[in-house]
Amino acid sequence: MAPELQTAGHRAVEVLAGKLRRRQVVGSREAALETVLVLRQVVSRARFSNINQLVGIIRDVGRRLSEAQPKEHTVGNIVRKVLHNIREEYNTATRGTAAAAAPVRNVYSISKFVLQGQPRKQHVAPRSEATASLKENDPNDPDSFARGIKPVLMEAIQDVLDELETVYDNVSKNAKDHIHSDEIILTIGHSKTVEAFLKAAAHNRNFTVIVAETGPSYSGHEMARALSAAGISTFLVPDSSIYAIMSRVNKVLLGAHAILANGGMFAICGSLLAATAARTHSTPVVVCAGQFKLTPLWNLYHDYGALDFADPSSVLGFEEGDLVDKVDVVNPYYDYVGPELVDVFITNDGDHPPSSVYRLIKESYDDEDHEF
């Protein structure tokens, strides 16, 4: 471990790593929020004399947290997002001193657009006047750089925290444009993002929701109760009925655990069944997810999504006796849904087809952070 990390929130990192390892932090958004809070504590206590030292400290934190729970992809995504924001703020802060000596000449080209994504605003005033005289590796005052840049970096981390806290509202703000009156919507499992999306649409539209119960976890029961309590017409059906009722469904609405670089996604087990049935009936499949779930990874495990498995006893109990000894029970928790089965991703930054996911990842993360 880097010696800087030992004095920069080492205890907080170890506590979160332990919680992730023991599955005490469950859910993509909860894990993302915990990660941002730990990173804010690490940066506020870190001692560094140049930006590379700070990036090394944060990358070390990201490596430890990702190794503690490799299946919770949002932990690594948040670390990458914070690193991206920190580099942007650093470049903006240092550009102010460099602009006086040499004016910046912006040259846009097709190759730059492909490699770097959408051009960003080039002339932005630093957020804090304290950054006007930044000096890295100052032998007389090694901590001067950290004192000058920390206020700006804390604001950059706060931006990520604000995005996470408002993700449900931002995903749901255009719900009425996607769901129309008298439509029949099919969803599966209990996604809080999908729940917020449907509740927002119910303010302006009257529609019916069919919830698949999502065995063996049966999380669909909780979703059905939540929607029914909000006054939405809701029907709970067994998973075996999905294909039979798909001809009556106008739209399939799914949540996502992680959105991969090729436009595919990991979603709760049963999502592949619903998406495949929807493709057969030419029913659109809409996925609601925050941009913090965008992951610069590719699916390497096509048989079982993310190789994450739930307790097999919920499928075949140990009370079955002799039968348990004769069979191997596999209870995958996630499905891998390919990009060809998804029509659109609704995120807190607008609607995007699966073919645009790679561009969003280019704009959200830096290439050097894809692996810690």
N, C-alpha and C positions, 0 to 999 in steps of 0.2 A: 504494500500500500504506500502511496506517496506520503512523505512526511507532512506535507501541507494539509492533507486531509485529516490527520490526527488532531489538529487544532482547529479545524474548520467544520464543525458539525459532525465529527466522527460518531458520536453517540446517536444522533438523530438518524444517520445513515444506517447504522447497525440495527436500530430499533425497527425502522421501516423494512429493512431486508429480512429481519426475523418475522415480521407480520406477513410479508409476501410469501415467505417460505412456508409458513404454517396456514396460509389461506385465511388469515384474519382480515385481510383487505380484499373484498370481493366486488367485482364490477369494474368495468373499464374506467368510468368517470371517477369513481372513488379512488382507484389506484393512481389516476392522473393527478387528482387534487393533492393527495398525500405526497406525490413526487415533487410537485411544484413547491409545496410548503417546505420540504426538506432542502430543495435547491436554493430557495430564498435564504434559509438559515445558513447554508454552506457559504454562499456568496457573501453574506453580510459579515461572516466571521473570518473569511479567508484572508491570508496575507500573500500578496503577490506584487511584483515590481514590473511585470509586463503582461500583455494579454495572453501570450502563449502559456504562461504558468497557470492563469485562471482557467483557460480552456482545458489544460491537462487535469486540473483538479475536478472539473465538472465531468469530463469524460471518464475519470476514474470512478466517480460516484455512479454514473450511468452504467458502467461495466459491472459494478458490484450489485446494483439493484436488478439489472437484467439477468445476471447469473442466478440471483436468488429466486426469480420466477420468470423463466424464459417464455412461458405461455401467455403472460400478461403483456402484450405488445405495446400498450399505451405508455408503459413506464419508459421504454426506450424512445418512443415518439416524443414525449414531453421533454426529455433531456435534449434530443436533437433540435426541437423547436426553441428551447431556451438558448442553446448554443448559437442557433441561427440569429435570434434576436440580439444576443450579446455582440456578435460580430457586426451586425448592422449598426447598432448604437455606437460601437467603437469606431467604425469607419466614418460614421456621421460626425462624431465628436472630433476625431483627428483631422477630418477634411477641412474643418474651419481654420486650423492653423496652416495647413498645407495650401489652401486656396490663395492666400495672400502671396505666397512665394511663386506658385505656378498654377495658373488657371487650368481647371479640368476641362478636357475636350472630350465630349461624349460622341462616340461613333457607334451608330446602330447598324447592325447587319443581320441577314437571315441566319448566318451561322451562330452569332451571339444569341439571337432569340431562341434558337433550338437548344443551345447549351445551357443558357442561364434562365430561360423563361421570360416572362413579361418584364420589360424595362421598368425600373422603379424611379421614383423621383430622385433627382440627383443633387439638388440644392435644398437641403433641409437644415434649418438652424439647429444647433445643439440644444438639447432640452435644458441643460444647466450651464450657467456661466462658468462654473468651476472647471469645466472641461476645456476651457479656452487655452490653458497653458499646461497641457499634459506632457509629461516627460517620463519615458520609460527607462528603467534601469538607472535611476538617479543614484550615484554612489553616496551623495551627501544625505539624502533622505529616501531610503528605499521604499517607504510606505506612501510617498506622495502621490504616486500614480494610482494606487488603490483608493486613497481618499478622494481623489478628483473624479474617478470614473464610477465609483460605487453608486452614487445617487442615480445616475443614468441607468446603470444595470438593474437596480432595484425596480425602476419604472418599467424596464423591458420585461422583467419577470412578472410584475403585476399585470401587464397586458395579457400574458398567458393565463394567469389566474382569473382575470375578469372574463376572458373568453370561455373558460371552463364553467364558470358560475352562471353564465347566461346562455349556455349552449342549447338548452331545451327551448327557451323562448325564441332564439334566433332561427333554429331549425323549423319551428312551428309558425313563424310569422306569416308565411305564405301558404298555409295549409288549405285555406279556402280556394286557392287557385288550382289545387291538385285533386280535391275531393268535391264532387258535385252532388246535388240533391238526388235522393232516391237511389244512390249507388249501393252496391253490396261489396264490402271490403273484406278480404280474408287476411288474417294475420296469424302468427304462430308464436308461442312462447310469451314471455313478459319482458318487453323492452320498454324502459322508461321513456326513451326518446319517441318511440312509436305511440306510447300512451299519451304523452304530451301533445304530439302531432294530431291525434284523433280528437282529443278534448278541445284543442284550439279550433279544429274544423267544425266541431259540433256547435260552436257559437253562431255560425252562419249557415250551416247546412243540416238537413235531416237525412241520415243515411243509416245503413245497417252494417254491423260488424259481425263476422263469423270468426270465432277464435278456436283454433285447433288446440286441444288440451295438452299436447306436447309431452307424451309419455317417454320415459318413465318418471321424469321430474314433475310433470303435470303443472308446470308454471303457467300454463294457459288459464288455469282456474283463477289464479290471482289477477291476471289481466282482465278476464271476463267480469270479475267482481268490481274492479276499479272502473271499467267503462260503464257498467250498468249503474253504479252509484253516481256517475256523472250524467245520467239521463240518456245515454246512448243505447239504442236498440241493439242488443247483443245476444248472440247464440253461441253456445259451447258445443263443439262436435268432436268426436274421436278422430284421431289421425287417419284412420282407415277410410274416412269419408272424404278426404281432401280431393281426390281425383273425381269422385262421383259428383261433387257439388261445384267443381271448377267451372262448368259450363254456365252456371248462373252468376259467377263472380265477375265483377267489373274491373277489379284491381287487387293485386296482392301487395301487401305492405309488410316489409320485413325490417328487423333491426340487424345490426352487424357488430361482431366482436372486434374485427380488424378488417380493414380494406387494404388489399395488397397492391403492389405496383403494377400488376397486369390488369387491374380492374376487377379481379375476383375478390372474394371475401370469405372470412370465417364467420359463420353464424350458428345459432343454436341448432342442435340436431333436429332434423325434420324440415329445415329450410330448403334443402336440396330437393326433397320430395315435392314441396309446394312449388318451387321455382320450375321444376321439370314438368309438373302437371300444367302450370300456367303457360309454359312454352308450347305444349301440345295443343292447348286451346287458344293460343294467340292472345293471352291475357297479359297486360303489362305488369311488370314486377318493379316496384318502387322500394328503394332502400333509404331509410332515415338514419343518419349517423353524423356525429360531429367530425370536424376535420382533424381533431386530435387522434382519430382512429386510422388515419392514413399511415401506412407502414411501408417503408422502402424495401420490402422483402418480397420474395416470390414463393409460391406454394411448392414445397418440396415433398409433401406427404399427401398424395392424391387419394389414398385409401381412407385415412382417418384424419380429419382436419386438425392440424396442430398437434397431433398425437396426444390429445388430452382426453382422458377417460374418466367417467364417473363411476360410482360404486356399483359393481355388478350385482350386488344382492337385491337392488331394486328391480332387476330384470328376472333373476332366478334366485330365490331365497335359499339360504342354507338349510332350511327345514325340508327342502326337497330330498335331502339324504343321498341316496345312491345316484340320482341323476346328476348331482353336482360334480361327482367324481368322474363322470364319463364325458363331460362337455367343457369346452372353454367358452366362457361368457364374455363378450366384448360390448361395452356400453360407451361408445364415443360421445363426447359432450358437444363437439362442434362438427358441422358439415362444411366442406369446401364447396362454395357455389361459384362456378366459373363466370367470367365476364359476359359470355354469350347468353347467359340466362338472366341478366340484369338489364333493365332499360334505362334507369336513371338513379343517381345518388342525390338525395336532398340533404345538403349540409348547411351549416351555419353561415356559409359564404356563397350560397346560391345552389343552383341545380347543375349537375355535371353528368355526362354520359361516362360509361366505364372507360372509353378510349381517351378521356381527358385526365384520368387519375395520375398518369405519369407526369403530366405538366404541373398538377397541383403539388406533387411531391417535390418536383424541382424547385418550385417557388417557396415551399415550406421548410425544406431542410437543405443543408449543405452536403455535397457529395462525400466529403471526407468524414462525415459523421455517420454514414450508413452502417459502419461497424465500429464498435468501441475498442 
